[in-house]
């Protein structure tokens, strides 16, 4: 891993597109239109994250020198906010994401902080989070806001926004 930089934006945009393309493909839009839409959505997400999570850790995941994904974490006083994990399609299903999440949970257990995240209700990773012990603490439309508490119960239990 290494911190992201502006030089990584083209890769990060393509990575974002790789996570969203399948849901847009059935709409039958021309590829150029889908690409333009995904570019706009990436820019909006990128700007939102930078505005609302200015102190977050934005890391690029690497296989050697090759970028393969990203993990974004905001380490707050009262929680660890897992903002994003995304991998290129050829790296999905290899346990990389699980290893990253287990690392975040281990850090949370060590610090006594809850882990909180948003996940789209239809995203299949939602079931994985439930198996890990995350619970839905708020319905936010297309997203569920979920929380995982360290086993010793030392975490603050009031949900942050």
Backbone as JSON Lines, residues from 0, in Angstrom:
{"i":0,"aa":"X","n":[0.84,-1.18,0.0],"ca":[0.0,0.0,0.0],"c":[0.88,1.24,0.0]}
{"i":1,"aa":"X","n":[0.31,2.29,-0.56],"ca":[0.93,3.6,-0.47],"c":[-0.18,4.64,-0.58]}
{"i":2,"aa":"X","n":[0.09,5.85,-0.09],"ca":[-0.92,6.91,-0.22],"c":[-1.21,7.22,-1.69]}
{"i":3,"aa":"X","n":[-2.45,7.57,-1.96],"ca":[-2.81,7.97,-3.32],"c":[-2.29,9.39,-3.58]}
{"i":4,"aa":"X","n":[-2.16,9.72,-4.86],"ca":[-1.77,11.06,-5.27],"c":[-2.6,11.45,-6.49]}
{"i":5,"aa":"X","n":[-2.5,12.69,-6.89],"ca":[-3.23,13.14,-8.08],"c":[-2.83,12.34,-9.33]}
{"i":6,"aa":"X","n":[-1.6,11.85,-9.36],"ca":[-1.15,11.04,-10.5],"c":[-1.93,9.74,-10.6]}
{"i":7,"aa":"X","n":[-2.56,9.3,-9.51],"ca":[-3.33,8.06,-9.5],"c":[-4.77,8.23,-9.96]}
{"i":8,"aa":"X","n":[-5.2,9.46,-10.18],"ca":[-6.61,9.7,-10.51],"c":[-7.1,8.93,-11.73]}
{"i":9,"aa":"X","n":[-6.34,8.82,-12.82],"ca":[-6.85,8.01,-13.95],"c":[-7.09,6.54,-13.55]}
{"i":10,"aa":"X","n":[-6.17,5.96,-12.79],"ca":[-6.38,4.59,-12.34],"c":[-7.6,4.51,-11.43]}
{"i":11,"aa":"X","n":[-7.7,5.43,-10.47],"ca":[-8.8,5.4,-9.52],"c":[-10.14,5.57,-10.22]}
{"i":12,"aa":"X","n":[-10.17,6.37,-11.26],"ca":[-11.39,6.53,-12.05],"c":[-11.76,5.22,-12.76]}
{"i":13,"aa":"X","n":[-10.77,4.57,-13.35],"ca":[-11.02,3.3,-14.03],"c":[-11.44,2.21,-13.03]}
{"i":14,"aa":"X","n":[-10.83,2.22,-11.86],"ca":[-11.2,1.28,-10.81],"c":[-12.65,1.5,-10.4]}
{"i":15,"aa":"X","n":[-13.01,2.75,-10.17],"ca":[-14.39,3.08,-9.83],"c":[-15.34,2.56,-10.91]}
{"i":16,"aa":"X","n":[-15.01,2.83,-12.15],"ca":[-15.86,2.39,-13.26],"c":[-16.01,0.87,-13.27]}
{"i":17,"aa":"X","n":[-14.93,0.15,-12.93],"ca":[-15.0,-1.31,-12.93],"c":[-15.94,-1.84,-11.86]}
{"i":18,"aa":"X","n":[-16.19,-1.05,-10.81],"ca":[-17.09,-1.5,-9.76],"c":[-18.54,-1.16,-10.06]}
{"i":19,"aa":"X","n":[-18.78,-0.29,-11.02],"ca":[-20.14,0.19,-11.3],"c":[-20.67,-0.21,-12.67]}
{"i":20,"aa":"X","n":[-19.78,-0.64,-13.54],"ca":[-20.17,-0.87,-14.93],"c":[-21.28,-1.92,-15.06]}
{"i":21,"aa":"X","n":[-21.18,-3.01,-14.31],"ca":[-22.16,-4.09,-14.43],"c":[-23.57,-3.64,-14.12]}
{"i":22,"aa":"X","n":[-23.73,-2.76,-13.15],"ca":[-25.07,-2.32,-12.81],"c":[-25.65,-1.38,-13.87]}
{"i":23,"aa":"X","n":[-24.78,-0.74,-14.67],"ca":[-25.25,0.17,-15.7],"c":[-25.4,-0.49,-17.06]}
{"i":24,"aa":"X","n":[-24.7,-1.58,-17.28],"ca":[-24.73,-2.25,-18.58],"c":[-26.12,-2.66,-19.03]}
{"i":25,"aa":"X","n":[-26.98,-3.18,-18.13],"ca":[-28.32,-3.59,-18.59],"c":[-29.18,-2.45,-19.12]}
{"i":26,"aa":"X","n":[-28.82,-1.22,-18.83],"ca":[-29.62,-0.08,-19.3],"c":[-29.53,0.11,-20.81]}
{"i":27,"aa":"X","n":[-28.54,-0.52,-21.45],"ca":[-28.43,-0.44,-22.9],"c":[-27.94,0.89,-23.44]}
{"i":28,"aa":"X","n":[-27.34,1.68,-22.61],"ca":[-26.79,2.97,-23.06],"c":[-25.52,2.75,-23.88]}
{"i":29,"aa":"X","n":[-25.22,3.67,-24.79],"ca":[-23.97,3.56,-25.54],"c":[-22.77,3.62,-24.59]}
{"i":30,"aa":"X","n":[-21.72,2.85,-24.87],"ca":[-20.55,2.82,-23.99],"c":[-19.96,4.2,-23.69]}
{"i":31,"aa":"X","n":[-19.95,5.09,-24.67],"ca":[-19.39,6.43,-24.43],"c":[-20.23,7.2,-23.4]}
{"i":32,"aa":"X","n":[-21.54,6.99,-23.44],"ca":[-22.42,7.65,-22.48],"c":[-22.21,7.09,-21.08]}
{"i":33,"aa":"X","n":[-22.08,5.78,-20.98],"ca":[-21.83,5.15,-19.69],"c":[-20.49,5.62,-19.13]}
{"i":34,"aa":"X","n":[-19.48,5.68,-19.99],"ca":[-18.15,6.12,-19.57],"c":[-18.19,7.56,-19.04]}
{"i":35,"aa":"X","n":[-18.88,8.43,-19.75],"ca":[-18.99,9.83,-19.31],"c":[-19.72,9.93,-17.98]}
{"i":36,"aa":"X","n":[-20.78,9.15,-17.82],"ca":[-21.53,9.14,-16.57],"c":[-20.64,8.66,-15.42]}
{"i":37,"aa":"X","n":[-19.91,7.57,-15.64],"ca":[-19.04,7.04,-14.58],"c":[-17.91,8.01,-14.24]}
{"i":38,"aa":"X","n":[-17.39,8.7,-15.22],"ca":[-16.37,9.72,-14.95],"c":[-16.93,10.82,-14.05]}
{"i":39,"aa":"X","n":[-18.15,11.26,-14.37],"ca":[-18.78,12.29,-13.53],"c":[-19.03,11.77,-12.12]}
{"i":40,"aa":"X","n":[-19.52,10.54,-12.02],"ca":[-19.8,9.97,-10.7],"c":[-18.51,9.82,-9.88]}
{"i":41,"aa":"X","n":[-17.44,9.39,-10.52],"ca":[-16.16,9.28,-9.82],"c":[-15.72,10.64,-9.3]}
{"i":42,"aa":"X","n":[-15.79,11.66,-10.14],"ca":[-15.37,13.0,-9.74],"c":[-16.19,13.48,-8.55]}
{"i":43,"aa":"X","n":[-17.51,13.26,-8.6],"ca":[-18.38,13.67,-7.49],"c":[-18.02,12.93,-6.2]}
{"i":44,"aa":"X","n":[-17.78,11.62,-6.3],"ca":[-17.39,10.84,-5.13],"c":[-16.06,11.32,-4.58]}
{"i":45,"aa":"X","n":[-15.1,11.5,-5.46],"ca":[-13.76,11.95,-5.07],"c":[-13.84,13.29,-4.33]}
{"i":46,"aa":"X","n":[-14.59,14.22,-4.9],"ca":[-14.74,15.54,-4.28],"c":[-15.46,15.44,-2.93]}
{"i":47,"aa":"X","n":[-16.49,14.6,-2.87],"ca":[-17.23,14.42,-1.61],"c":[-16.31,13.87,-0.53]}
{"i":48,"aa":"X","n":[-15.57,12.82,-0.84],"ca":[-14.66,12.24,0.14],"c":[-13.65,13.27,0.64]}
{"i":49,"aa":"X","n":[-13.05,14.02,-0.27],"ca":[-12.06,15.0,0.13],"c":[-12.66,16.12,0.98]}
{"i":50,"aa":"X","n":[-13.91,16.48,0.7],"ca":[-14.55,17.53,1.48],"c":[-14.99,17.03,2.86]}
{"i":51,"aa":"X","n":[-15.58,15.84,2.92],"ca":[-16.18,15.36,4.16],"c":[-15.25,14.48,5.01]}
{"i":52,"aa":"X","n":[-14.18,14.01,4.4],"ca":[-13.22,13.17,5.13],"c":[-11.8,13.68,4.86]}
{"i":53,"aa":"X","n":[-11.52,14.93,5.21],"ca":[-10.21,15.51,4.85],"c":[-9.02,14.83,5.53]}
{"i":54,"aa":"X","n":[-9.24,14.18,6.65],"ca":[-8.14,13.55,7.38],"c":[-8.05,12.04,7.14]}
{"i":55,"aa":"X","n":[-8.86,11.53,6.22],"ca":[-8.87,10.09,5.97],"c":[-7.56,9.63,5.33]}
{"i":56,"aa":"X","n":[-7.32,8.34,5.46],"ca":[-6.17,7.7,4.82],"c":[-6.65,7.1,3.5]}
{"i":57,"aa":"X","n":[-6.15,7.63,2.41],"ca":[-6.51,7.18,1.06],"c":[-5.33,6.38,0.54]}
{"i":58,"aa":"X","n":[-5.47,5.06,0.49],"ca":[-4.36,4.19,0.12],"c":[-4.63,3.45,-1.18]}
{"i":59,"aa":"X","n":[-3.58,3.34,-1.97],"ca":[-3.59,2.56,-3.19],"c":[-3.06,1.17,-2.84]}
{"i":60,"aa":"X","n":[-3.74,0.14,-3.29],"ca":[-3.28,-1.23,-3.09],"c":[-2.43,-1.63,-4.29]}
{"i":61,"aa":"X","n":[-1.32,-2.28,-4.02],"ca":[-0.36,-2.6,-5.07],"c":[-0.06,-4.1,-5.11]}
{"i":62,"aa":"X","n":[0.2,-4.59,-6.31],"ca":[0.77,-5.91,-6.54],"c":[2.11,-5.63,-7.19]}
{"i":63,"aa":"X","n":[3.16,-5.63,-6.38],"ca":[4.45,-5.13,-6.85],"c":[4.32,-3.63,-7.03]}
{"i":64,"aa":"X","n":[4.55,-3.16,-8.25],"ca":[4.37,-1.73,-8.54],"c":[3.02,-1.45,-9.21]}
{"i":65,"aa":"X","n":[2.27,-2.5,-9.49],"ca":[1.01,-2.34,-10.22],"c":[-0.14,-2.02,-9.27]}
{"i":66,"aa":"X","n":[-0.85,-0.91,-9.51],"ca":[-2.03,-0.61,-8.7],"c":[-3.13,-1.64,-8.99]}
{"i":67,"aa":"X","n":[-3.74,-2.14,-7.93],"ca":[-4.81,-3.14,-8.09],"c":[-6.09,-2.76,-7.35]}
{"i":68,"aa":"X","n":[-6.04,-1.71,-6.53],"ca":[-7.23,-1.34,-5.79],"c":[-6.98,-0.17,-4.87]}
{"i":69,"aa":"X","n":[-7.97,0.05,-4.01],"ca":[-7.88,1.15,-3.04],"c":[-8.59,0.77,-1.75]}
{"i":70,"aa":"X","n":[-8.13,1.37,-0.66],"ca":[-8.82,1.29,0.61],"c":[-8.76,2.68,1.23]}
{"i":71,"aa":"X","n":[-9.92,3.15,1.66],"ca":[-10.03,4.46,2.28],"c":[-10.59,4.27,3.69]}
{"i":72,"aa":"X","n":[-9.88,4.81,4.67],"ca":[-10.28,4.68,6.07],"c":[-10.17,6.05,6.74]}
{"i":73,"aa":"X","n":[-11.2,6.41,7.49],"ca":[-11.15,7.62,8.3],"c":[-11.08,7.18,9.76]}
{"i":74,"aa":"X","n":[-9.94,7.43,10.38],"ca":[-9.72,7.06,11.78],"c":[-10.14,8.24,12.65]}
{"i":75,"aa":"X","n":[-11.33,8.15,13.19],"ca":[-11.89,9.21,14.02],"c":[-11.64,8.91,15.48]}
{"i":76,"aa":"X","n":[-11.89,9.9,16.32],"ca":[-11.72,9.68,17.76],"c":[-12.66,8.6,18.29]}
{"i":77,"aa":"X","n":[-13.86,8.51,17.71],"ca":[-14.87,7.61,18.24],"c":[-15.16,6.39,17.35]}
{"i":78,"aa":"X","n":[-14.46,6.25,16.23],"ca":[-14.75,5.13,15.33],"c":[-13.67,5.01,14.26]}
{"i":79,"aa":"X","n":[-13.68,3.86,13.6],"ca":[-12.97,3.68,12.35],"c":[-14.05,3.64,11.27]}
{"i":80,"aa":"X","n":[-13.99,4.56,10.33],"ca":[-14.97,4.59,9.25],"c":[-14.33,3.97,8.02]}
{"i":81,"aa":"X","n":[-14.81,2.78,7.66],"ca":[-14.34,2.12,6.45],"c":[-15.13,2.7,5.29]}
{"i":82,"aa":"X","n":[-14.49,3.59,4.57],"ca":[-15.17,4.33,3.51],"c":[-15.26,3.55,2.21]}
{"i":83,"aa":"X","n":[-14.21,2.81,1.9],"ca":[-14.15,2.19,0.58],"c":[-13.09,1.11,0.53]}
{"i":84,"aa":"X","n":[-13.45,0.0,-0.06],"ca":[-12.48,-1.0,-0.52],"c":[-12.91,-1.37,-1.93]}
{"i":85,"aa":"X","n":[-11.98,-1.29,-2.86],"ca":[-12.29,-1.67,-4.24],"c":[-11.06,-2.31,-4.86]}
{"i":86,"aa":"X","n":[-11.3,-3.35,-5.63],"ca":[-10.23,-4.07,-6.32],"c":[-10.57,-4.22,-7.79]}
{"i":87,"aa":"X","n":[-9.53,-4.28,-8.62],"ca":[-9.74,-4.58,-10.03],"c":[-10.42,-5.94,-10.15]}
{"i":88,"aa":"X","n":[-11.25,-6.14,-11.17],"ca":[-11.99,-7.4,-11.3],"c":[-11.13,-8.66,-11.19]}
{"i":89,"aa":"X","n":[-9.93,-8.65,-11.79],"ca":[-9.1,-9.86,-11.76],"c":[-8.5,-10.14,-10.38]}
{"i":90,"aa":"X","n":[-8.65,-9.22,-9.43],"ca":[-8.14,-9.43,-8.08],"c":[-9.25,-9.69,-7.07]}
{"i":91,"aa":"X","n":[-10.49,-9.65,-7.52],"ca":[-11.62,-9.93,-6.63],"c":[-11.75,-11.44,-6.42]}
{"i":92,"aa":"X","n":[-12.26,-11.8,-5.27],"ca":[-12.49,-13.21,-4.96],"c":[-11.24,-13.97,-4.56]}
{"i":93,"aa":"X","n":[-10.17,-13.28,-4.26],"ca":[-8.91,-13.92,-3.87],"c":[-8.63,-13.78,-2.37]}
{"i":94,"aa":"X","n":[-9.55,-13.17,-1.64],"ca":[-9.35,-13.0,-0.21],"c":[-8.64,-11.71,0.17]}
{"i":95,"aa":"X","n":[-8.31,-10.87,-0.81],"ca":[-7.6,-9.62,-0.52],"c":[-8.49,-8.69,0.3]}
{"i":96,"aa":"X","n":[-9.71,-8.51,-0.14],"ca":[-10.64,-7.64,0.58],"c":[-10.89,-8.15,1.99]}
{"i":97,"aa":"X","n":[-11.08,-9.46,2.12],"ca":[-11.3,-10.05,3.45],"c":[-10.12,-9.8,4.37]}
{"i":98,"aa":"X","n":[-8.91,-9.93,3.84],"ca":[-7.71,-9.68,4.64],"c":[-7.66,-8.22,5.09]}
{"i":99,"aa":"X","n":[-8.01,-7.31,4.2],"ca":[-8.03,-5.9,4.56],"c":[-9.06,-5.62,5.65]}
{"i":100,"aa":"X","n":[-10.25,-6.17,5.48],"ca":[-11.31,-5.95,6.47],"c":[-10.91,-6.56,7.81]}
{"i":101,"aa":"X","n":[-10.33,-7.74,7.8],"ca":[-9.87,-8.36,9.06],"c":[-8.84,-7.48,9.75]}
{"i":102,"aa":"X","n":[-7.98,-6.83,8.97],"ca":[-7.0,-5.91,9.54],"c":[-7.66,-4.71,10.2]}
{"i":103,"aa":"X","n":[-8.7,-4.17,9.55],"ca":[-9.43,-3.04,10.13],"c":[-10.12,-3.48,11.42]}
{"i":104,"aa":"X","n":[-10.72,-4.67,11.41],"ca":[-11.4,-5.15,12.62],"c":[-10.4,-5.4,13.75]}
{"i":105,"aa":"X","n":[-9.23,-5.91,13.42],"ca":[-8.19,-6.13,14.44],"c":[-7.75,-4.79,15.04]}
{"i":106,"aa":"X","n":[-7.57,-3.78,14.19],"ca":[-7.22,-2.45,14.69],"c":[-8.31,-1.91,15.6]}
{"i":107,"aa":"X","n":[-9.57,-2.09,15.19],"ca":[-10.69,-1.62,15.99],"c":[-10.74,-2.32,17.34]}
{"i":108,"aa":"X","n":[-10.51,-3.63,17.33],"ca":[-10.51,-4.37,18.59],"c":[-9.39,-3.89,19.51]}
{"i":109,"aa":"X","n":[-8.25,-3.61,18.93],"ca":[-7.1,-3.15,19.71],"c":[-7.34,-1.76,20.3]}
{"i":110,"aa":"X","n":[-8.02,-0.9,19.55],"ca":[-8.26,0.47,20.01],"c":[-9.59,0.63,20.74]}
{"i":111,"aa":"X","n":[-10.42,-0.41,20.73],"ca":[-11.72,-0.33,21.4],"c":[-12.73,0.53,20.67]}
{"i":112,"aa":"X","n":[-12.54,0.7,19.37],"ca":[-13.44,1.54,18.58],"c":[-14.34,0.68,17.69]}
{"i":113,"aa":"X","n":[-15.57,1.16,17.45],"ca":[-16.4,0.46,16.47],"c":[-15.92,0.76,15.05]}
{"i":114,"aa":"X","n":[-16.28,-0.14,14.14],"ca":[-16.08,0.1,12.71],"c":[-17.46,0.38,12.14]}
{"i":115,"aa":"X","n":[-17.54,1.46,11.39],"ca":[-18.81,1.82,10.76],"c":[-18.59,2.01,9.27]}
{"i":116,"aa":"X","n":[-19.63,1.71,8.5],"ca":[-19.55,1.82,7.05],"c":[-20.93,1.91,6.44]}
{"i":117,"aa":"X","n":[-20.96,2.39,5.22],"ca":[-22.17,2.38,4.4],"c":[-21.99,1.28,3.36]}
{"i":118,"aa":"X","n":[-23.06,0.56,3.08],"ca":[-23.04,-0.44,2.02],"c":[-24.39,-0.42,1.31]}
{"i":119,"aa":"X","n":[-24.34,-0.52,0.0],"ca":[-25.58,-0.56,-0.76],"c":[-26.33,-1.84,-0.41]}
{"i":120,"aa":"X","n":[-27.63,-1.72,-0.28],"ca":[-28.45,-2.86,0.15],"c":[-28.33,-4.06,-0.81]}
{"i":121,"aa":"X","n":[-28.12,-3.8,-2.09],"ca":[-28.06,-4.9,-3.05],"c":[-26.64,-5.43,-3.25]}
{"i":122,"aa":"X","n":[-25.65,-4.83,-2.62],"ca":[-24.26,-5.26,-2.79],"c":[-24.07,-6.59,-2.05]}
{"i":123,"aa":"X","n":[-23.52,-7.57,-2.72],"ca":[-23.37,-8.9,-2.11],"c":[-22.4,-8.9,-0.93]}
{"i":124,"aa":"X","n":[-21.52,-7.91,-0.82],"ca":[-20.62,-7.85,0.32],"c":[-21.38,-7.55,1.61]}
{"i":125,"aa":"X","n":[-22.59,-7.03,1.49],"ca":[-23.42,-6.75,2.67],"c":[-23.6,-8.02,3.51]}
{"i":126,"aa":"X","n":[-23.87,-9.15,2.86],"ca":[-24.04,-10.41,3.58],"c":[-22.75,-10.83,4.29]}
{"i":127,"aa":"X","n":[-21.61,-10.55,3.67],"ca":[-20.32,-10.84,4.3],"c":[-20.16,-10.02,5.57]}
{"i":128,"aa":"X","n":[-20.5,-8.73,5.49],"ca":[-20.42,-7.89,6.68],"c":[-21.31,-8.43,7.8]}
{"i":129,"aa":"X","n":[-22.51,-8.88,7.45],"ca":[-23.41,-9.45,8.45],"c":[-22.78,-10.69,9.1]}
{"i":130,"aa":"X","n":[-22.15,-11.53,8.29],"ca":[-21.49,-12.74,8.84],"c":[-20.34,-12.38,9.77]}
{"i":131,"aa":"X","n":[-19.69,-11.25,9.52],"ca":[-18.59,-10.81,10.38],"c":[-19.09,-10.21,11.7]}
{"i":132,"aa":"X","n":[-20.39,-9.96,11.79],"ca":[-20.93,-9.4,13.03],"c":[-21.36,-7.94,12.92]}
{"i":133,"aa":"X","n":[-21.29,-7.36,11.73],"ca":[-21.83,-6.02,11.55],"c":[-23.34,-6.08,11.7]}
{"i":134,"aa":"X","n":[-23.92,-5.01,12.21],"ca":[-25.37,-4.89,12.29],"c":[-25.78,-3.58,11.62]}
{"i":135,"aa":"X","n":[-26.98,-3.58,11.08],"ca":[-27.52,-2.36,10.48],"c":[-27.99,-1.47,11.61]}
{"i":136,"aa":"X","n":[-27.46,-0.24,11.65],"ca":[-27.88,0.69,12.69],"c":[-28.71,1.85,12.13]}
{"i":137,"aa":"X","n":[-28.77,1.96,10.79],"ca":[-29.59,3.0,10.19],"c":[-29.85,2.65,8.73]}
{"i":138,"aa":"X","n":[-31.08,2.84,8.31],"ca":[-31.47,2.68,6.91],"c":[-31.34,4.04,6.26]}
{"i":139,"aa":"X","n":[-30.46,4.13,5.28],"ca":[-30.22,5.41,4.6],"c":[-30.56,5.3,3.12]}
{"i":140,"aa":"X","n":[-31.78,4.89,2.87],"ca":[-32.23,4.77,1.48],"c":[-31.61,3.58,0.8]}
{"i":141,"aa":"X","n":[-30.83,3.81,-0.24],"ca":[-30.2,2.7,-0.96],"c":[-29.05,2.09,-0.16]}
{"i":142,"aa":"X","n":[-28.64,2.77,0.92],"ca":[-27.53,2.29,1.75],"c":[-28.02,1.85,3.12]}
{"i":143,"aa":"X","n":[-27.34,0.87,3.67],"ca":[-27.45,0.56,5.09],"c":[-26.21,1.1,5.76]}
{"i":144,"aa":"X","n":[-26.39,1.72,6.91],"ca":[-25.27,2.17,7.73],"c":[-25.06,1.07,8.76]}
{"i":145,"aa":"X","n":[-23.87,0.46,8.74],"ca":[-23.6,-0.71,9.56],"c":[-22.49,-0.43,10.57]}
{"i":146,"aa":"X","n":[-22.51,-1.24,11.63],"ca":[-21.52,-1.08,12.69],"c":[-21.07,-2.45,13.18]}
{"i":147,"aa":"X","n":[-19.78,-2.52,13.49],"ca":[-19.18,-3.69,14.13],"c":[-18.56,-3.22,15.43]}
{"i":148,"aa":"X","n":[-18.89,-3.91,16.51],"ca":[-18.34,-3.55,17.81],"c":[-17.28,-4.56,18.22]}
{"i":149,"aa":"X","n":[-16.19,-4.07,18.8],"ca":[-15.16,-5.0,19.3],"c":[-15.77,-5.96,20.32]}
{"i":150,"aa":"X","n":[-15.27,-7.19,20.39],"ca":[-15.86,-8.21,21.25],"c":[-15.9,-7.85,22.73]}
{"i":151,"aa":"X","n":[-14.97,-7.03,23.2],"ca":[-14.94,-6.74,24.63],"c":[-15.95,-5.68,25.03]}
{"i":152,"aa":"X","n":[-16.65,-5.1,24.05],"ca":[-17.72,-4.15,24.36],"c":[-17.23,-2.78,24.8]}
{"i":153,"aa":"X","n":[-15.98,-2.45,24.58],"ca":[-15.48,-1.15,25.02],"c":[-15.81,-0.03,24.05]}
{"i":154,"aa":"X","n":[-16.34,-0.36,22.91],"ca":[-16.61,0.67,21.89],"c":[-17.76,1.55,22.3]}
{"i":155,"aa":"X","n":[-17.7,2.77,21.85],"ca":[-18.82,3.68,22.03],"c":[-19.94,3.21,21.13]}
{"i":156,"aa":"X","n":[-21.15,3.12,21.64],"ca":[-22.23,2.5,20.88],"c":[-23.17,3.48,20.21]}
{"i":157,"aa":"X","n":[-22.95,4.76,20.36],"ca":[-23.84,5.69,19.68],"c":[-23.32,5.97,18.28]}
{"i":158,"aa":"X","n":[-24.18,5.78,17.31],"ca":[-23.78,5.89,15.89],"c":[-23.43,7.32,15.53]}
{"i":159,"aa":"X","n":[-22.35,7.44,14.77],"ca":[-21.95,8.74,14.22],"c":[-22.56,8.86,12.84]}
{"i":160,"aa":"X","n":[-22.61,10.06,12.34],"ca":[-23.17,10.24,11.0],"c":[-22.13,10.01,9.94]}
